[in-house]
């Protein structure tokens, strides 16, 4: 086993894990802090506002997050079955990698990541979450969602009533779970509000997420709870874009609108801070703990941090969506379908959330990962390099 691990680790190094070491060392005269590249000045300003950081601290963090994002999958492959998950530690500016095999800790540290010894493999935790997913049809409204938290090495069930969370887990036969009490239940964020938007056949308002293509056909990616009734959608000037091609909600939360009208040109841009347009250069998944910003037609540009991935969310009335990513960036009705971006990398489209951007309790929001949308539908993301 030791020999197989060493071989996998060598492959990880070839894939660029060594870049993490340079990005995680403390800044000194000999080792200057890395700078974020390709990140709009407006995004840095928004992160300063929402995370309470200085501009130099933001640029350093973004560079370290980019390094962590680039290598986390290679690290997982190198560790193999004992992998217990990974997350970005904003305090140290380093990727944390967990394993159940104590013999791997030194090698993880040698590659510049923090190591953590845990009791349960990520595969075991994922299987426990799958057990809860299998009972989603009977979830009570007081249980708002569940996810694997690598930092606590546990499955977390979120609920407005902790007793309901424990009962749901027991009924599913999952056993012990961590319980997170939340103040409000999430809801999909689509509504009739003002601002730049796309409009459905019944004047429902949502937001453009990303553009995608397949051959000569172009699409707008947005939220599935927006497009589930089908029909033709229009831009903010009411010029028709085209019909709903695909819609998936509940279960997933994405929709594809086919661009039939030549007056609409798909781009790699999104509206950032102060209405400035910024470019998407790819869709590398950011780890838990990374900063993330979202854009929407109601609240414009808001930032926060990624709190969990692969969360199952109960919106009530039987609408359960799995595989969502949870963030601390706030949103309001009408923002649904809008893009989430980490650095210059597309992350996903807004599904729903709780709380409000207008009050002290900003709540949490959830996005549908864009890479799943691309893979499920065989489409390509429009990026600045495409």
N, C-alpha and C positions, 0 to 999 in steps of 0.2 A: 504493500500500500504506500509506503514511504517513497518508493521509486516512482510509482505512478503519479503521486502528488508532485514530485520534483519535475517530472516531465511536463505536466500540465502547467506548472508555474513558469517553466521556461517559455512555453507558448504564450502565456500571459505577458511576459516581459516583451516578447516580440511584437505583441499587439499594442504596446504602448503604456504598460503599467508604470514603467520607470518615470513617465512624465509626472506621475503623482508625487514623487519624491521632491522634485523641484518646486512643485506648487505648494507643498505643505511645510517647507522649512520656514522658520521665523525670519522675518526681514532683517537683514544686517547690511552693513556697507559692502560686504563681499557677496551677499545673496539678496539682491533687491526684491521687494515684493512684486509678484506678477501683476501685470496690468490686464484688465479686461479688453478684449479685442472685438470689434464689430458690434459693440453695444451702443445704442443711441444715447446721447447725452440726456435726452428727456426721460429715458428709462432709469438712468442713474438718479435723476432728480426725484422720480416717483418712489424709488426704493428708499432714498433718504427720508422722504416724507412719511412713508408707511411703516418702515422698520426702525426709524429713529437713528439712522447711521450717518456718519460723515461721508463725503464724496470719496475720499481715499479708501475708507473702509469698505464702501460698496464695490469699488473697482477691484480691490483685492479679493473680496469674497466671491465676486462673479468669476474671476479667473480660477479660483480654487474649486468652485462648483463645476466649472467646465471640465477641469481635469478629472474630478471625481466622476462626473457623468460619462466621460470617455472611457473609463477603465472599469466601472463597476461590473459589467457583464463578463469581462475577461477574468476578473478576480473570482467571480462566482464559478466560472468554468474551471479555474485552476484549483479551487478548494474542493469541488465535487460534492458528494453526498453530505459531508458534515457542514456545509454552508448553512449559517443561521440567519442570514440577511445582512443588509448593509444600509447605512444612512449617513448623511452629511451632518457633522457636528459644527454648528455655527460658532460655538465658543472657541474651538481650537482651529477651525478652518480646515479640517481634515475629514476624509472618508473613514468611517468606522466599519470594520468588517468582522462579523461574528462567525464563530465556528464551534462545533461540539468536540473537536479534536485538539487537545492541548498541544500536541506536537506541531501544529501548524501556526501557532501564535507568533513564534519568532520570525518565520518566513514572511508573514503578513506585515510585521513591523519593519522588516528589512526593506520592504517595497514602499515604505513611506506612509502606509495606512495605520490607523489605530486598530488594535486587535481587541476582541472581546470573546471570552469563553462563556458559552451558554449551554443550557441543558437540552434544548429541543432544536432539531434541525428545522429549517424553513419548510421542507417538504412535509414534515409532521404537522406544523402549524397550518399549512395550506390545506391539508386533509381535514383538520378540525373545522376550518372555515367552510370547506365544501359540505361538511355535515350540516352546518347552519343553512347554507344555501339550499340544500335539499328540502328544508322545511320552510322555505320562504313563503309558501302559500298560506301557512298558518301563523305567520308572524303578527303579533298584536300591534296596534298603531303606536303604543307607548315605546316600542323598540324601533329606533330610528335607523339603525344600521350596525354593521359589524365588519371587522378588518383584522389583519395580522399586523401587530406592532413589533418590528424587529428589536427596537430599543429595550422593550420590556420582555421580549421573548414570549409573547403571549397573544392569544386571540382576544380582542376587545369587543364587547357588545355595548353600543351606545343606546341610551334610553332616557326618556323623561321620568320613568319610574324604574329604579334599579331592581326592585322585586320582579318586575315583568321581564327584565333582561335575564335574571338568573333562572326564572321559570322557563323561558323560551329555550335557553341553553340546555336545561335539564330535559325538557320534552324532546329535544333533538338528539339526546344521548351523547352530547359533546363532553360533558363533564365540567371541570373548573375553567372559568373564563374570567378575564378582568372586566369590570363593569365601569363604564364612563357615564356619568350623569350629565345630560345636556339640558339647556334651558328651554329650547324650542325644537319642534320637529321641522325638518327641512321641507321645502316645497319646490316644484319646478318654477323657474323664473321667467315666464312668458306672460305678457299682458299688453294692453293698449296704452302706450305711453309715448311721450314726444321724444324727438332726437333722431339721429341717423339710424336707420334700421332697414330690415327687410320685412315685407308684409305678406301675410297669407291671404287666401281667398275670402276669409271672414274678417279681414282687417286685424288679425292677431299680429302682434309685433314681436320679432326676435332679432338676433344680430348675426351678421356674417361671421363665420369662423375662419375657414381657410379655403383656398382654391385648390382644385385637384384636376387631373386630366387622365384620360384613358384613350390612347390613340388621338383622334381628332376631336373628341368630345370633352367638354369642360364641365366641371361641377362646382357648386358651392357646398361646403360641409358646414352643417349647423346642427342644432339639437333635434333629436327624434320626437320629443314631446311637442315640438313646434310643428313638425311636418306630418304627424301621424294621420291627419285628416286628408292629406294629399292636396290636389289642386295646383294651380299656378301661383307662383310667388313673384313679388315685384320688389324693386329697389326703393330707396327712400324717396325718390322722385315719382314713384308709382309707375315707372316704366317696367313692363313685364320682363322677368328674367327667364322663366321657364317652369316646367312642371316638376313635381316631386318624383324623382327616379326611384329612390329607396328610402324607407323609413323604418327604424327599429326602436320601438319603445312599447312597453317596458322590457326588461331583460338587459338591453343596451339602451343608449340614449343618443342616437345620431340619425341624421337625415342627409340625403344628397339631393340637391336641386340641380337639374340639368340646365345648362346655360344654352338656351335656344336662340336668344336675340343677339344679333351681331353688335348691338350698341354696348354690350357688356364685355369687357376684356378682363379675363382672370389675371391676377397679379400675385406677387409674393409679399405684398404689403399688408400692414394692419395699422390702425389708428392708435398712436401712443399718447404719451403725456402732451398736453397742450395742443392736441389734434395734429401733432406731427406724424408723418408716415414713416414707419420703420420696416425693415426687411426681415423676412424669414430665410434662414440659410440651411435649415435641416430640421430633423425631428428626433434628435438624440434624447432619450428619456433622462430626466434629472432625478437624482436620488432623493429620498425622504430627507427633509431638513433644508433643502435648497430654497432659494428665493424664487418667486414666480410672480408674474404680473398678468392681468387680464384686461381686455378691452370690451366695452359693451355700449349699446346705443342709449342706455339710460344714465349710467354712472361714469362713462368714459373710462378712465385708466386707474386701476386699483392694484395694489401689490400686497404680497404676504409671503407665507412660507408653505411648502408642501408638508403636510402633517401625516399623511398615510396614503398608501397605494392599495389597489385591489379591494376597495371597501364596497360592501353591499349596502345599499341605501333603501330604506323603506319610506316612500313618499305617501303611503296611506292608500286606502281604497283599492288594494291589490296591486299597486304600481311599485314593484320592487326592481331595482336596477343593480347589477353586480359589475365589478371591475372598475369602479370609479376611483378617482384620486381626490383626496380631501385637502383643502387649503384654508389658510386664514385670510385670504383676500375676499373682501366683501363684494356683494352684488345686489341688484334690485330687479324686479320684474321688467322684462324687455331686454335684459342683458343676455338671456338664454341663447346659446349657440355661439357666443362670442369667443375669441381665441384666448388661450393661456400660453404664455411664452416665458421661457427661462433663458436669459441671455438672448441669443438670436435663434434658439431652438423651439420649434412648435411643440407644445405639450398636449393640448386637447381643447375641447369646446365645452363651455359652461352647461351643466345639467341643471343644478338647483342648489339650494342652500337654506340657511336659517339666519336670523338676525337681520341687520340693516346697515347700510353705509351712512344712514342719517342719524344713528343713535350711538350711545356708548357701547352697547352690545352689538358688535359687528358680526358675530357669528362665524359660521364656516360655510364654505362653498365646495361643490364637487364638480369635477370635469370628467368627460368621457375622453380617454386617451386617444389621440389622433392616430397613433400607429396601428391600433386595432381596427380603426375605420378603414385605413388604407389597405391593410391586409385582407379584411373581410370582403372588400369590394373590388380589389384588383386595380386600384387607382393610384396615381403618383401625385405627391404633394408638389405644388408649384413653389419653387424656391428661387432665391436670387441667382443661383447658379444653373438653373434649368432653362 
